[in-house]
Amino acid sequence: MSPLEDAERWMRVALEEAALATTHADVPVGAVLVGADGRELARAHNQRELLADPTAHAEVLVLRAATAQRGHWRLDDATLFVSLEPCLMCAGALINARVGRLVYGATDAKAGAVDSLYRVTQDLRLNHRLEHRGGVLAEPAAALLRQFFTALRAQGQK
């Protein structure tokens, strides 16, 4: 079975990772990268607060881990499952890593760069485009984000 046929299973892994981000006050976004053979290459969750690093998004951390493990930067045979539509930085990283496919959960009306604000992963001016599918387990992904931001606002934070 290909990773795309098993999208909900892998999205549940991404959602488990997303939940881990809340343990250190990071926005709950999780990701898992799966190879063409259907095996997990890497998983991560947002760690911007934990690492004090604005680039420590789940997608970037997954790419770093997978490419370090493989010993090369091209991931054209891999599928990334992420709980939230990637931002411009992360979509750019997916393009630069030549990721083959992207599956995401909730859309991001404020920062989404795949379908919402931009369609960078399909931009013909760039040297790589990737297949993508949004909306897989979108409601649980969105609910996790709503709960996080509701709690944050209740604490008087942004």
NURO-51915 format. One record per residue: residue in three letters; x, y, z of N, C-alpha, C in turn; residue number from 1. Coordinates in Angstrom, 3 decimals. Layout:
BEGIN
{rec "ALA", {X, Y, Z}, {X, Y, Z}, {X, Y, Z}, NUM},
...
% end
This chain:
BEGIN
{rec "MET", {0.846, -1.188, 0.000}, {0.000, 0.000, 0.000}, {0.887, 1.245, 0.000}, 1},
{rec "SER", {0.602, 2.180, -0.875}, {1.409, 3.393, -0.952}, {1.059, 4.340, 0.190}, 2},
{rec "PRO", {1.955, 5.264, 0.543}, {1.676, 6.219, 1.618}, {0.412, 7.043, 1.373}, 3},
{rec "LEU", {0.110, 7.356, 0.110}, {-1.087, 8.153, -0.158}, {-2.359, 7.357, 0.106}, 4},
{rec "GLU", {-2.322, 6.055, -0.131}, {-3.486, 5.224, 0.150}, {-3.706, 5.074, 1.650}, 5},
{rec "ASP", {-2.678, 5.252, 2.415}, {-2.751, 5.097, 3.862}, {-2.641, 6.458, 4.565}, 6},
{rec "ALA", {-3.182, 7.488, 3.942}, {-3.004, 8.860, 4.416}, {-3.525, 9.090, 5.829}, 7},
{rec "GLU", {-4.666, 8.545, 6.163}, {-5.208, 8.789, 7.498}, {-4.333, 8.179, 8.587}, 8},
{rec "ARG", {-3.799, 7.012, 8.330}, {-2.906, 6.374, 9.310}, {-1.707, 7.269, 9.609}, 9},
{rec "TRP", {-1.074, 7.764, 8.551}, {0.102, 8.605, 8.750}, {-0.262, 9.962, 9.329}, 10},
{rec "MET", {-1.446, 10.478, 8.974}, {-1.857, 11.762, 9.545}, {-2.087, 11.619, 11.045}, 11},
{rec "ARG", {-2.538, 10.471, 11.495}, {-2.689, 10.246, 12.941}, {-1.323, 10.314, 13.644}, 12},
{rec "VAL", {-0.288, 9.830, 12.994}, {1.069, 9.937, 13.547}, {1.461, 11.419, 13.640}, 13},
{rec "ALA", {1.174, 12.172, 12.587}, {1.475, 13.615, 12.604}, {0.705, 14.319, 13.715}, 14},
{rec "LEU", {-0.534, 13.925, 13.936}, {-1.339, 14.531, 15.002}, {-0.799, 14.165, 16.388}, 15},
{rec "GLU", {-0.295, 12.956, 16.544}, {0.343, 12.577, 17.810}, {1.564, 13.459, 18.062}, 16},
{rec "GLU", {2.342, 13.680, 17.026}, {3.501, 14.569, 17.145}, {3.055, 15.990, 17.479}, 17},
{rec "ALA", {2.004, 16.457, 16.824}, {1.504, 17.814, 17.064}, {1.159, 18.005, 18.537}, 18},
{rec "ALA", {0.510, 17.017, 19.127}, {0.127, 17.116, 20.534}, {1.347, 17.266, 21.442}, 19},
{rec "LEU", {2.473, 16.672, 21.053}, {3.696, 16.786, 21.855}, {4.211, 18.225, 21.932}, 20},
{rec "ALA", {3.933, 19.006, 20.907}, {4.410, 20.399, 20.888}, {3.823, 21.206, 22.033}, 21},
{rec "THR", {2.616, 20.881, 22.450}, {1.972, 21.654, 23.520}, {2.662, 21.452, 24.860}, 22},
{rec "THR", {3.445, 20.381, 25.012}, {4.135, 20.150, 26.283}, {5.224, 21.176, 26.539}, 23},
{rec "HIS", {5.635, 21.892, 25.497}, {6.610, 22.964, 25.680}, {6.126, 24.258, 25.037}, 24},
{rec "ALA", {4.802, 24.440, 25.052}, {4.151, 25.700, 24.643}, {4.393, 26.079, 23.190}, 25},
{rec "ASP", {4.608, 25.091, 22.334}, {4.729, 25.356, 20.904}, {3.397, 25.112, 20.213}, 26},
{rec "VAL", {3.183, 25.793, 19.110}, {1.977, 25.599, 18.311}, {1.925, 24.130, 17.881}, 27},
{rec "PRO", {0.800, 23.455, 18.100}, {0.719, 22.018, 17.825}, {0.645, 21.669, 16.344}, 28},
{rec "VAL", {1.814, 21.545, 15.764}, {1.944, 21.081, 14.380}, {2.916, 19.911, 14.415}, 29},
{rec "GLY", {2.520, 18.820, 13.777}, {3.362, 17.641, 13.724}, {3.518, 17.152, 12.304}, 30},
{rec "ALA", {4.607, 16.434, 12.058}, {4.882, 15.942, 10.712}, {5.582, 14.594, 10.778}, 31},
{rec "VAL", {5.357, 13.807, 9.737}, {6.063, 12.538, 9.570}, {6.388, 12.388, 8.090}, 32},
{rec "LEU", {7.607, 11.949, 7.811}, {8.051, 11.746, 6.436}, {8.141, 10.243, 6.192}, 33},
{rec "VAL", {7.542, 9.813, 5.075}, {7.436, 8.393, 4.758}, {8.098, 8.138, 3.406}, 34},
{rec "GLY", {8.925, 7.100, 3.356}, {9.605, 6.741, 2.116}, {8.679, 6.007, 1.155}, 35},
{rec "ALA", {9.168, 5.802, -0.054}, {8.388, 5.124, -1.091}, {8.017, 3.705, -0.683}, 36},
{rec "ASP", {8.812, 3.104, 0.203}, {8.535, 1.746, 0.660}, {7.490, 1.706, 1.777}, 37},
{rec "GLY", {6.957, 2.883, 2.154}, {5.945, 2.943, 3.196}, {6.500, 2.940, 4.605}, 38},
{rec "ARG", {7.801, 3.096, 4.736}, {8.427, 3.136, 6.057}, {8.680, 4.574, 6.490}, 39},
{rec "GLU", {8.544, 4.784, 7.779}, {8.795, 6.102, 8.352}, {10.276, 6.446, 8.273}, 40},
{rec "LEU", {10.560, 7.660, 7.783}, {11.934, 8.159, 7.731}, {12.248, 9.043, 8.932}, 41},
{rec "ALA", {11.275, 9.872, 9.330}, {11.475, 10.785, 10.457}, {10.134, 11.361, 10.876}, 42},
{rec "ARG", {10.078, 11.816, 12.100}, {8.904, 12.532, 12.603}, {9.362, 13.648, 13.520}, 43},
{rec "ALA", {8.554, 14.692, 13.621}, {8.903, 15.832, 14.475}, {7.662, 16.671, 14.731}, 44},
{rec "HIS", {7.808, 17.595, 15.660}, {6.762, 18.573, 15.951}, {7.422, 19.935, 16.116}, 45},
{rec "ASN", {6.612, 20.972, 16.080}, {7.156, 22.325, 16.232}, {7.971, 22.429, 17.518}, 46},
{rec "GLN", {9.119, 23.104, 17.410}, {9.982, 23.296, 18.569}, {10.572, 24.704, 18.605}, 47},
{rec "ARG", {9.837, 25.664, 18.059}, {10.346, 27.040, 18.033}, {10.594, 27.571, 19.434}, 48},
{rec "GLU", {9.644, 27.383, 20.334}, {9.804, 27.872, 21.708}, {10.889, 27.091, 22.433}, 49},
{rec "LEU", {10.872, 25.783, 22.286}, {11.830, 24.917, 22.969}, {13.269, 25.223, 22.565}, 50},
{rec "LEU", {13.500, 25.423, 21.275}, {14.851, 25.654, 20.758}, {15.189, 27.129, 20.556}, 51},
{rec "ALA", {14.215, 28.009, 20.788}, {14.399, 29.438, 20.520}, {14.901, 29.641, 19.092}, 52},
{rec "ASP", {14.239, 28.955, 18.164}, {14.658, 28.945, 16.764}, {13.429, 29.158, 15.878}, 53},
{rec "PRO", {13.353, 30.274, 15.178}, {12.176, 30.534, 14.342}, {12.015, 29.562, 13.178}, 54},
{rec "THR", {13.065, 28.820, 12.844}, {12.964, 27.851, 11.745}, {12.623, 26.441, 12.228}, 55},
{rec "ALA", {12.420, 26.261, 13.507}, {12.178, 24.923, 14.067}, {10.718, 24.506, 13.919}, 56},
{rec "HIS", {10.230, 24.598, 12.686}, {8.895, 24.095, 12.361}, {8.995, 22.589, 12.174}, 57},
{rec "ALA", {7.905, 21.890, 12.382}, {7.878, 20.428, 12.264}, {8.430, 19.965, 10.920}, 58},
{rec "GLU", {8.026, 20.624, 9.844}, {8.450, 20.200, 8.507}, {9.959, 20.322, 8.335}, 59},
{rec "VAL", {10.524, 21.408, 8.772}, {11.972, 21.632, 8.632}, {12.741, 20.613, 9.467}, 60},
{rec "LEU", {12.276, 20.359, 10.686}, {12.950, 19.393, 11.549}, {12.904, 17.986, 10.964}, 61},
{rec "VAL", {11.782, 17.632, 10.360}, {11.661, 16.317, 9.716}, {12.627, 16.213, 8.539}, 62},
{rec "LEU", {12.691, 17.252, 7.727}, {13.606, 17.230, 6.584}, {15.052, 17.095, 7.053}, 63},
{rec "ARG", {15.415, 17.835, 8.075}, {16.782, 17.760, 8.606}, {17.105, 16.348, 9.083}, 64},
{rec "ALA", {16.187, 15.744, 9.825}, {16.428, 14.402, 10.365}, {16.527, 13.367, 9.251}, 65},
{rec "ALA", {15.621, 13.441, 8.280}, {15.612, 12.441, 7.197}, {16.843, 12.563, 6.309}, 66},
{rec "THR", {17.232, 13.777, 5.982}, {18.396, 13.933, 5.106}, {19.685, 13.558, 5.837}, 67},
{rec "ALA", {19.750, 13.810, 7.130}, {20.925, 13.398, 7.907}, {21.016, 11.874, 7.943}, 68},
{rec "GLN", {19.886, 11.226, 8.117}, {19.849, 9.761, 8.160}, {20.239, 9.170, 6.807}, 69},
{rec "ARG", {19.734, 9.757, 5.735}, {20.005, 9.231, 4.393}, {21.386, 9.622, 3.868}, 70},
{rec "GLY", {21.910, 10.726, 4.354}, {23.207, 11.178, 3.872}, {23.134, 11.952, 2.570}, 71},
{rec "HIS", {21.937, 12.339, 2.166}, {21.765, 13.208, 0.994}, {20.471, 13.996, 1.153}, 72},
{rec "TRP", {20.376, 15.090, 0.399}, {19.290, 16.040, 0.618}, {18.062, 15.826, -0.257}, 73},
{rec "ARG", {18.134, 14.972, -1.243}, {16.990, 14.776, -2.147}, {16.013, 13.753, -1.564}, 74},
{rec "LEU", {14.751, 14.167, -1.486}, {13.707, 13.312, -0.920}, {12.568, 13.108, -1.913}, 75},
{rec "ASP", {12.918, 12.967, -3.183}, {11.904, 12.910, -4.233}, {11.000, 11.686, -4.151}, 76},
{rec "ASP", {11.397, 10.661, -3.432}, {10.567, 9.465, -3.297}, {9.727, 9.484, -2.018}, 77},
{rec "ALA", {9.780, 10.567, -1.270}, {9.132, 10.624, 0.039}, {7.824, 11.411, 0.018}, 78},
{rec "THR", {6.983, 11.096, 1.000}, {5.724, 11.806, 1.215}, {5.766, 12.416, 2.600}, 79},
{rec "LEU", {5.463, 13.706, 2.688}, {5.381, 14.375, 3.978}, {3.918, 14.476, 4.385}, 80},
{rec "PHE", {3.622, 14.027, 5.595}, {2.310, 14.177, 6.202}, {2.465, 15.197, 7.304}, 81},
{rec "VAL", {1.688, 16.276, 7.260}, {1.804, 17.334, 8.262}, {0.400, 17.784, 8.653}, 82},
{rec "SER", {0.221, 18.094, 9.917}, {-1.119, 18.387, 10.429}, {-1.676, 19.732, 9.974}, 83},
{rec "LEU", {-0.828, 20.644, 9.543}, {-1.265, 21.976, 9.099}, {-0.615, 22.310, 7.766}, 84},
{rec "GLU", {-1.363, 22.964, 6.916}, {-0.828, 23.421, 5.623}, {0.478, 24.184, 5.841}, 85},
{rec "PRO", {1.544, 23.815, 5.141}, {2.838, 24.465, 5.340}, {2.832, 25.968, 5.019}, 86},
{rec "CYS", {3.644, 26.681, 5.780}, {3.866, 28.110, 5.537}, {4.824, 28.271, 4.357}, 87},
{rec "LEU", {5.108, 29.500, 4.007}, {5.992, 29.781, 2.880}, {7.398, 29.217, 3.094}, 88},
{rec "MET", {7.935, 29.356, 4.301}, {9.270, 28.821, 4.582}, {9.289, 27.308, 4.410}, 89},
{rec "CYS", {8.304, 26.644, 4.982}, {8.275, 25.178, 4.932}, {7.973, 24.669, 3.528}, 90},
{rec "ALA", {7.076, 25.329, 2.824}, {6.802, 24.934, 1.442}, {8.060, 25.095, 0.596}, 91},
{rec "GLY", {8.808, 26.164, 0.832}, {10.076, 26.356, 0.128}, {11.080, 25.268, 0.454}, 92},
{rec "ALA", {11.121, 24.850, 1.717}, {12.027, 23.768, 2.110}, {11.635, 22.459, 1.433}, 93},
{rec "LEU", {10.335, 22.209, 1.300}, {9.873, 20.993, 0.616}, {10.305, 21.005, -0.849}, 94},
{rec "ILE", {10.205, 22.165, -1.461}, {10.632, 22.305, -2.853}, {12.142, 22.079, -2.953}, 95},
{rec "ASN", {12.899, 22.709, -2.071}, {14.356, 22.575, -2.110}, {14.829, 21.160, -1.824}, 96},
{rec "ALA", {14.079, 20.410, -1.019}, {14.435, 19.019, -0.725}, {13.891, 18.069, -1.789}, 97},
{rec "ARG", {13.166, 18.610, -2.745}, {12.580, 17.817, -3.837}, {11.618, 16.735, -3.325}, 98},
{rec "VAL", {10.906, 17.045, -2.223}, {9.927, 16.101, -1.685}, {8.908, 15.776, -2.768}, 99},
{rec "GLY", {8.561, 14.512, -2.882}, {7.670, 14.068, -3.951}, {6.206, 14.398, -3.734}, 100},
{rec "ARG", {5.732, 14.212, -2.500}, {4.321, 14.397, -2.218}, {4.138, 15.026, -0.846}, 101},
{rec "LEU", {3.024, 15.745, -0.712}, {2.650, 16.386, 0.543}, {1.190, 16.063, 0.828}, 102},
{rec "VAL", {0.917, 15.679, 2.055}, {-0.455, 15.487, 2.517}, {-0.573, 16.299, 3.799}, 103},
{rec "TYR", {-1.556, 17.201, 3.858}, {-1.718, 17.991, 5.078}, {-3.147, 17.910, 5.592}, 104},
{rec "GLY", {-3.298, 18.286, 6.855}, {-4.592, 18.231, 7.521}, {-5.367, 19.521, 7.346}, 105},
{rec "ALA", {-5.261, 20.413, 8.316}, {-6.011, 21.670, 8.309}, {-5.382, 22.688, 7.368}, 106},
{rec "THR", {-6.227, 23.506, 6.758}, {-5.709, 24.618, 5.967}, {-5.302, 25.742, 6.918}, 107},
{rec "ASP", {-4.449, 26.635, 6.429}, {-3.979, 27.763, 7.228}, {-4.263, 29.046, 6.467}, 108},
{rec "ALA", {-5.394, 29.655, 6.770}, {-5.836, 30.857, 6.057}, {-4.894, 32.034, 6.265}, 109},
{rec "LYS", {-4.121, 32.045, 7.334}, {-3.233, 33.167, 7.636}, {-1.826, 33.016, 7.078}, 110},
{rec "ALA", {-1.367, 31.770, 6.886}, {0.020, 31.587, 6.454}, {0.215, 30.441, 5.467}, 111},
{rec "GLY", {-0.835, 29.779, 5.051}, {-0.707, 28.623, 4.172}, {-0.148, 28.975, 2.808}, 112},
{rec "ALA", {0.866, 28.233, 2.381}, {1.536, 28.546, 1.116}, {1.350, 27.463, 0.058}, 113},
{rec "VAL", {0.429, 26.529, 0.311}, {0.179, 25.453, -0.644}, {-1.142, 25.666, -1.373}, 114},
{rec "ASP", {-2.180, 26.064, -0.633}, {-3.497, 26.304, -1.225}, {-4.133, 27.614, -0.787}, 115},
{rec "SER", {-3.829, 28.092, 0.412}, {-4.562, 29.216, 0.983}, {-4.102, 30.581, 0.484}, 116},
{rec "LEU", {-2.926, 31.024, 0.900}, {-2.418, 32.330, 0.474}, {-1.617, 32.251, -0.821}, 117},
{rec "TYR", {-0.852, 31.186, -0.951}, {0.011, 30.982, -2.107}, {-0.180, 29.556, -2.613}, 118},
{rec "ARG", {0.331, 29.310, -3.791}, {0.360, 27.957, -4.354}, {1.789, 27.680, -4.825}, 119},
{rec "VAL", {2.710, 27.907, -3.895}, {4.128, 27.869, -4.240}, {4.581, 26.479, -4.694}, 120},
{rec "THR", {3.967, 25.429, -4.182}, {4.403, 24.076, -4.556}, {4.002, 23.704, -5.974}, 121},
{rec "GLN", {3.198, 24.555, -6.612}, {2.784, 24.315, -7.997}, {3.266, 25.411, -8.948}, 122},
{rec "ASP", {4.077, 26.311, -8.442}, {4.538, 27.450, -9.230}, {5.455, 26.975, -10.365}, 123},
{rec "LEU", {5.048, 27.211, -11.585}, {5.801, 26.755, -12.763}, {7.147, 27.451, -12.929}, 124},
{rec "ARG", {7.343, 28.564, -12.226}, {8.614, 29.270, -12.324}, {9.710, 28.600, -11.509}, 125},
{rec "LEU", {9.336, 27.702, -10.628}, {10.312, 27.021, -9.783}, {10.754, 25.716, -10.431}, 126},
{rec "ASN", {11.871, 25.190, -9.961}, {12.447, 24.003, -10.589}, {11.863, 22.690, -10.085}, 127},
{rec "HIS", {10.956, 22.732, -9.116}, {10.337, 21.505, -8.611}, {8.904, 21.807, -8.175}, 128},
{rec "ARG", {8.042, 20.893, -8.474}, {6.665, 20.949, -8.000}, {6.356, 19.618, -7.335}, 129},
{rec "LEU", {5.395, 19.621, -6.417}, {5.065, 18.371, -5.771}, {3.567, 18.151, -5.715}, 130},
{rec "GLU", {3.196, 16.889, -5.772}, {1.797, 16.528, -5.613}, {1.380, 16.911, -4.205}, 131},
{rec "HIS", {0.120, 17.300, -4.042}, {-0.335, 17.563, -2.681}, {-1.812, 17.250, -2.535}, 132},
{rec "ARG", {-2.169, 16.983, -1.303}, {-3.555, 16.694, -0.942}, {-3.798, 17.298, 0.427}, 133},
{rec "GLY", {-4.795, 18.131, 0.548}, {-5.138, 18.741, 1.824}, {-6.430, 18.183, 2.374}, 134},
{rec "GLY", {-6.678, 18.481, 3.637}, {-7.940, 18.128, 4.254}, {-8.013, 16.751, 4.886}, 135},
{rec "VAL", {-6.894, 16.041, 4.975}, {-6.905, 14.713, 5.594}, {-6.933, 14.889, 7.117}, 136},
{rec "LEU", {-7.989, 14.419, 7.735}, {-8.221, 14.589, 9.176}, {-8.126, 16.062, 9.572}, 137},
{rec "ALA", {-8.682, 16.896, 8.721}, {-8.612, 18.348, 8.937}, {-9.266, 18.779, 10.240}, 138},
{rec "GLU", {-10.393, 18.204, 10.590}, {-11.094, 18.646, 11.793}, {-10.317, 18.337, 13.072}, 139},
{rec "PRO", {-9.785, 17.136, 13.260}, {-8.967, 16.927, 14.470}, {-7.732, 17.832, 14.515}, 140},
{rec "ALA", {-7.135, 18.091, 13.367}, {-5.974, 18.979, 13.314}, {-6.363, 20.406, 13.701}, 141},
{rec "ALA", {-7.480, 20.875, 13.151}, {-7.954, 22.225, 13.463}, {-8.376, 22.331, 14.925}, 142},
{rec "ALA", {-8.993, 21.284, 15.454}, {-9.436, 21.298, 16.849}, {-8.256, 21.420, 17.798}, 143},
{rec "LEU", {-7.178, 20.727, 17.500}, {-5.970, 20.806, 18.327}, {-5.423, 22.235, 18.344}, 144},
{rec "LEU", {-5.423, 22.872, 17.192}, {-4.954, 24.258, 17.101}, {-5.892, 25.207, 17.843}, 145},
{rec "ARG", {-7.208, 25.025, 17.675}, {-8.180, 25.882, 18.383}, {-8.009, 25.770, 19.891}, 146},
{rec "GLN", {-7.865, 24.552, 20.388}, {-7.689, 24.343, 21.833}, {-6.435, 25.042, 22.333}, 147},
{rec "PHE", {-5.364, 24.940, 21.576}, {-4.104, 25.567, 21.966}, {-4.250, 27.083, 22.054}, 148},
{rec "PHE", {-4.816, 27.691, 21.012}, {-4.917, 29.147, 20.998}, {-5.970, 29.662, 21.976}, 149},
{rec "THR", {-7.003, 28.904, 22.224}, {-7.988, 29.288, 23.247}, {-7.318, 29.325, 24.617}, 150},
{rec "ALA", {-6.536, 28.304, 24.919}, {-5.822, 28.261, 26.202}, {-4.799, 29.392, 26.303}, 151},
{rec "LEU", {-4.133, 29.684, 25.212}, {-3.143, 30.756, 25.203}, {-3.797, 32.113, 25.478}, 152},
{rec "ARG", {-4.933, 32.359, 24.817}, {-5.659, 33.614, 25.046}, {-6.168, 33.705, 26.484}, 153},
{rec "ALA", {-6.591, 32.588, 27.050}, {-7.063, 32.575, 28.434}, {-5.941, 32.930, 29.400}, 154},
{rec "GLN", {-4.707, 32.650, 29.014}, {-3.539, 32.988, 29.838}, {-3.079, 34.409, 29.596}, 155},
{rec "GLY", {-3.752, 35.113, 28.679}, {-3.393, 36.495, 28.399}, {-2.263, 36.657, 27.410}, 156},
{rec "GLN", {-1.957, 35.601, 26.647}, {-0.890, 35.666, 25.634}, {-1.509, 35.733, 24.264}, 157},
{rec "LYS", {-0.673, 36.006, 23.258}, {-1.150, 36.062, 21.871}, {-1.065, 34.720, 21.234}, 158},
% end
